[in-house]
Amino acid sequence: MDYIKLIAQISSDDDKEQVQETARYYDNSGADELYYYDGQSFKEGKEEDIKTMQTICRSADIPFNVCAKVKRFEDIKKMIYAGAKRVFVKTEGQENLDAVKEASERFGADRIYLYLEMDALAAASAKENAAEAGADPAEQPGNGTLSLPERCLLRARKAVEEEGFGGIVLAGDFMENVYVQTADFLKVKLNVPVFIIAETGDEAAAADLLKMSMAEGMIFACTSEKRLDFMAVKQYLKAQKLPVNTFESAISFEDFKLNSDGMIPVITQDYKTGEVLMLAYMTKESFEKTIATGKMTYFSRSRQELWTKGDTSGHYQYVKSLTLDCDNDTILAKVAQIGAACHTGSRTCFFKELVRKEYDDRNPLAVFEDVFATILDRKEHPKEGSYTNYLFDKGIDKILKKVGEEATEIVIASKNPDAEELKYEICDFLYHMMVLMADRGVTWKEITDELAQRH
């Protein structure tokens, strides 16, 4: 079923650390996507914003969009390579339309949207209409032959049919009916995705706007000072019969097999590492609250009351998935854990080792991240005598030379009937490649995300 996307804004004014925390918060709190707004013009050679976009991509699992002025195709390409799902382009006359067309052909029109500022268009419309009528626009604002929706349609139609844009983003005062009418007018006439940016953090106001509008999504102009709990917003909108993306259990609680106390045990696990964090219990009420809020809520057997993990400590567990076992008597919860899961301050409740047999517990897939983390640590905290720091000190040309040499060694070793030498050369190449990645600010997540998109 299609649902209205609720999108959270992240401002370019935030520092890197704040951007990371904000992106994770909105991901965990139920936003469907993120929106990064670059308040300044995107300038040639300006890399700070690209690094911020990469930070957002690394910090959150949900898609993010970026809005900026662009001048060249390279500007758009950098944003998409940084992880942006869509680029909302602010146009300046005709100067960047060649870049838009090239980006549309290269990445698909569905990833390139026109950012249309309704207030500016309304002012221009009033001025043009008054001029056509031979009057002073200050004396006759809004008079003329074309309505705002009609003028907006002319601009949007040209953008979609001639300039390579695949969708429209409307920014304006959507508390005014004319703006909502314009959004719907575009949707009906052009049959392309239309998003609206609403200056509201009020659920009731948002519901009123979404009831009136046919827009695919609403971007909430959130601020660092006032953050929205999007799961709470969604529950409100759901009660207003609006189609939003919320958790819905595929199996009724009545079909669970409960213990003698009328509860079901829940094993809680970190959704990325697979680490088992804790074991607790749920009643029907705590299960339903978990589904509604997206935060793990259990039933305390000692206190005989519901408790949402984190309400006291701030160490919330945000739901990523809930899975029922084959006998319907145990739930496996995969969560994003904030801070420690255990009341003792330990990351996990399972830390008292009883018996242990020596075994190799290294995760082959985690080795790349572990080695890469060591390389990054060397970059941030140089160590005397470190070969890695020697490479960083020599600079990019030395690193590239070593990558090239190791690639050649792989080719030579591949001609040897014995694959043992090839194994060593591949390891040498991968190490030097990771040094290059660290030097250029590329992460394994970005690499694996790119591979996943191609698969």
N, C-alpha and C positions, 0 to 999 in steps of 0.2 A: 504494500500500500504506500502511495506517495504521502509524504508528510512535509510540513512547513519546516524549513531549516532555521534554527535559531543560532545566530552567529555572534560571537563576542569580539569586541574590538580591543586591540592592544595598541597603545600609542607609541610613536617613535620617540617621545620625550622620556620614556622609562629607560633606566640603565639596564645593562645586560643581565645582572643578577635579578633585578625586579622582573624583567621580561621572562626569564626562565620560570620563576615562581608563579607569575601570572598565567603563563601558558599552561602549566601543569594544573593550576587551580581550575581554570575553565574546562580543561579536558576532563578532570575528575568530577566537576560539579554539573556536567550534563550538557555543555554546549555542543552543538553538532559540528561546528567549524569555527575557525578563528579568522580574524580580519586585522591585518597590520596596516595601519595608516601612516604613510610618510608625509608629514606636514610640510616638509621642505621639498623643493624640486630635486629630482634625482639627477645628480650632476655626474658628468663624465669622470671616471676615476674614483668616485666616492664609494669606498668599500665598507664603511661602517654599517650602513643599512643592510647590505648583503650578509654581513656577519650576524646581524641581529635576526635576519630571516632564518639563517642556518641554526641559530640558537633556538628559535621557536620550533623549527622542524624537529630538532633533537629532543626538545623538552616535552612535546605532546604527540599523541598518536592520532589525533583527529586532523583533518585537512586544514590548511590555512591559505588565505587569500591575501594579496597585497595590493594596495592602491598607491600609485605614484605617478608623477609626471615622467615621461620618458622621451628621449630624443633619438635613440638608436635601437636597432634590433638587438644589439649586444646587451642593452639595459634589460630588455624583457627576458632574453635568454638567461642572464645571470639570475634573475628572480625565479624563473622556473627551475633552473638547476639548483638553486638554493632550497627548493622544495615546495614552492608555491603551486597550489592546485589551479588557481586562476589569477590573472593579473588584471586589475581594474585600471584602465588607462585614462589619465586626464589629458585631453587633447589641447594643444595650443595652436589654433589655426590649422594649417595643413602640414606643419613641419614634421610631425612624427607618423604620418599615415603610411609612408613606405615601410617603416619599422613594424607597424601593426599588421600590414598585409603579409610581410615576410614571416612574422611570428605566427600568424594565423595558418599559413601554408605549412610551416614547419611543425607546429605543435598542435594544431587543430583550433578552429574558431571557437569551440566550446570552452577554451581556456583563456580567451581574450575578450574582456568586457569593456564597454564604453561607460565611463563614469560621468554621469550627466548631473550637473548642479542645477537643480530646479529653480532656486532663488535667482541665480544669475540669468537663467533663460527667461524667467518671468519678467525680470527688469528689462532685458533686451526686447522681449515681446511687446511690453508696454511702450517702449521707446519707438520701436519700428511701427507699431500700429498707429501711434499718435502722429508719427511723421507722415505715414500714408494718408492719414485723415487731415493733414495740414494743420495740426494743432500742437500746442506745447505739451509734451508728455507729462510735465509736472502738473498741468491743469486737468488733463484727461487720462489718468493712468488706467490701463486696461482696456481702453476703447480700441476699436479696430476690427479687422475682418477675420482674424484667426484667433481661436481660443488657445490657452496654454497647452492643453492636451494635443491639439492639432499641430501646433508649432513643435512640440516635443516629438510627435510622431514623424514629422518631416526630418528632424535631425536624426532620430533613431533609425528610421528606414534607410537613410543614406548610409549610416554607420554599418548596418547589417547587410544591405544589398550591394554596397559599393566598396566599403572600406575594410571589410574582413572581420568585423566584430561579431561574436556569437551570442552576446547577451547584453543586457542593460542594467546598470546600477543607478538608482535614483536617490539623490541626496536632497532633502528639503524639509520643510515644516509639514510633516504628514498629519499634524493635528488639523490641518486645513483639508476639507473634502476635495478640493480641486486637485491636490497632489495624489490622493488615493485614486481619484478618477483617472488621472493621467497614467498611473501605474497599470490600472486595468485596461485602459485604452490601448496602451502599448502591447500588453499581453495578448489581447484579442486580435489586434490588427496585424501584429508581426509574428505571433506564435513563437516567441523566443523567451528564454528565462529572463525574469525581471526580479531583481532584489531591491529592497528599499532600506535606506539607512534612517533609522528613527531615533530622534533625540529624546528617548524615554527609557526610564528604568522601572516604570510602574507596570505591574502585570495587567491591571484593569485597562490602562490606556493601550497597552500592546494588544490585548484581546480585542478591543474595539477596532483598532487599525486592521488587524488580521482578519476580522470578520468582514470588514468592508473591502478588503483587498484580495486580489487573486495572485499576489506575489509569491514566488517560490520560497523566498526566505526574507527574514528581517535581521538586519545588522543592528545590534544594540550598541549605542555609543557609550560603552562602559568607561569608567574612570578608575584610576588606581585607588582613589578614596572610597568609591562606592562600587563594590563588586556585586554581581548578581549570582544568586544560586539558581542555575538554569534548571535543575531538577524541580525546584519549587515553582518556578515560572511555568514549566511544562505541565505540572499537575494542575495549576490554575487554568491554563489554556485547555487542557484536556477536559476539565469540568465544564468549560464553555463550548464543548463539542467541536473543538478545533483539532485537526489531525497533526499531532506532534509525536516525536520519537521518544517513547518512554519504555521502561522495562515492562514486559508482560510475561508472566510465567506460562510455559507451555503445558504444565501439569498442575492441576488444582491441589491445594494443600490437603484437601480431604482425601486425596489418593496417596498421600505419604503414609508410611508405616511408622507410627510414633512409639516411643518407649513407654514404660509404665507411668511416667509422669506427664504424658501427653506432649512430649517434646521430641525434636529430631536433632541428632548431633550434627555439627558443622565443622568440617576440617577447612581451615583457612590457609591459603597458599599465596605467596608472592607471584603475581601474574607473569613477571618477566623471568625471574631466576628459578621458579619452581620450589623455592624454599618453603617448607611447612612452618607456619607462624604460630598457630594456636588451634585449640579445640574448644568449642563452646556449644551452646544449645539454643534452639529457636522454638518459640511457640508460633501459632498461627498469626498472632498479632505482631510479633517481632519480624516474622517473615514478610508480612504485608508492608510493614514500615520500611524494611530493607528495599523492597521492590519500588516503593513510592519515592524514597529519598535518594536511593543509590548509595547509601552509607550502611555498612554492616551494623545491624541492630540485633542483639541477642537477648536471652532471658537469663537473668542472674538467679541461680538456684539458691544462693546464700541470702540474697536480699529480697528474693521473690518479687522482682520488678524488671521491667524492660531497661536495657542500657545500650545506648548507641556508642560504640567504641570511638573514643576521641572527644566526647563531649566535655570531659573533665581535663584530659591531658593534651588535647589538640592532635593526638595521634590517630586521626581518622583512617578508616579502611574504606576506600572507594571501590564499589563493585565493578568488576570487569566481566565476570561471568559466574553463573550459579549452575551446577550440574548435579543431577540426582543419580545415585548409583543404581546398579541392576536390580536391587531388592527394594528400592524406594525408601530405604531407611537411613540414608546418610547423604548429606549435601557436601559437595566440594565447591568452595568459594575461592575464586581467583580474584585478588584485589591489588590495588595500588596502595601500599602501606606508607602512611606518613609517620616518620619517626619509628619508635619501638612498638612492637606488638605486645610485649610482656609488661606487666605492672612493675617488674623489678628493674625495668629500664633496658633489658636485653632485647635485641632485635627479634628473637624468637623465644617462645616459651620452652622450646626443646633444646636445652643446653647442658643438662646433667647426664654426662656420659656414664653408662653402666658397664657395658662390655664393648670391645672393639677388636676386630680382626684386621690386620694390616692389609690394605688393598689400595689400588690406584683409583682414586675417585675424581681424577681430572676429567672435566667435560671437554671433549675435543673441540666443540664449537666455541667454548669460552676461552680457549687458549689465545685466539687472535685478539680478543678484547683485553686479556691480561697483559700480553706482550705490548699491545698498543698503549695501554695505560702506563706501563713502565717507560715507554718512549716519551709519552706526553709529560710524565713526571720529570724526566731528564731535561726536557725542554724548559719546564717551569723552574726546576731546581737543579741547575747544572752540578755535576759531580766531577771532581778532578780525576783525570785518567780515563774517563768514560769515552769509549769509541763513538757512542751516539752523540755526545756533546762535541766531539771532534768534527763530526759531519755537520752538525748545526752551525758550528763556528766557521767552517769553511764555506758554507752557503749553498745556494741552490745548484750552482754549476757542478760542484763536487758531488752532491747527492745524485743529480741526474747522471753524471759520469758513472757512478757506482751502479745505479739501476741498469744502465745500458750494458755495463760489463757483466753483471750477474745474469742478465737476459741472454747474453751471448754464451755464457757458460752453460746455461740450460740447453741451448741448441747443441753445443758440442757434446755435453753429457748424454744427450738423447741418442747419439749415434753409437754409444757403448751398449753392447748386449746386456751388461749387468746394470740393473736399474738403481743400484745402491748409490752410485755417485750422483745420479739425477735427483734423488731424494734430498741430498745435502745442498745441491745447487738451487733447488726450488726454495728450500728454507732460507738460504742466503738472499735470494731474490725477494722473497716475501718480507724479510726483515727490512731491507733497504727500501722496498716499496712503502712500508709503514712509516719509515722515517720521512719519506717524501710526502705521504698523506699528512703527517703531523706538521710538517713545515708549511704545507699549503692549506691547512685547516679543513681537511676532508676526513670524515669519520667512517667507521665500518657501518654504522646505521645508514648513512647516506648511500654507501655502496650497495648494501643489501636491499635497501628500498628501491634503488634503481634497477637492480637485477630482478626484483619481484615484479616491478612494473613491466619489464620486458618479457617475463615468463608467460 
